[in-house]
Amino acid sequence: MKFRLLACILSIGQAVPQGDSIVDAARRQGGAVTIGIHINAGVGTVEELANLSSLILRGKVVSLVTRLSKDERIVVTEYEIAPQTFYKGSYAVQSRPGFVPGLIVQRPGGAMTFNGLKLATSLDGFPEDEAPKVGEEMILFLTRHEMEPGKFRMIGNAAGAFRIAEGKVAALTAAVARERGDSPQTFQEFERDLRRLLAR
């Protein structure tokens, strides 16, 4: 089944009125709010992800933090990634001697406490218990973030990330693996297939 990743419908459950923040919504609801994001789109093939990506890399998650989005309408999670291999594109870092900053990847979703308020955002198909963890190695299909150009986002959210563990590469979430029909591959097989795809 073919589809276009760009053709999707986004709706935010328990909507935050225009100009209102998740913080305001939590205050109105007694100190806690969860915003649900529903994206009606299929899961892209590796080829489709590669075509839409400006940057594809293998890297390690070195830190993560949850914070409010720039417009303060949702909670986002930011991952600092230490790049190991670039398959497509490059990333120039400005560093001072002895310090090499990682690349920042942002995704919608996460939970945090802010001024005593409990704020959370959930994204359909991207359960928090399957989200990347510090220390994990990943292969990421990325593009520049529209609202924060110094940061990146995953193409297709959970579909644009693969976890490397014990020499195998697998879809980030079980739902993505099911929908795309993935089965785990060895890292060598996945990397070989990706390099062949990008060489076309």
PyMOL commands that set and color helices and strands:
alter all, ss='L'
color gray80, all
select helices_A, chain A and resi 22-28+46-52+128-130+157-160+174-180+187-199
alter helices_A, ss='H'
color red, helices_A
select strands_A, chain A and resi 9-13+32-40+55-68+75-88+103-108+110-114+117-123+137-144+152-154+161-165+168-171+185-186
alter strands_A, ss='S'
color yellow, strands_A
deselect
rebuild
show_as cartoon
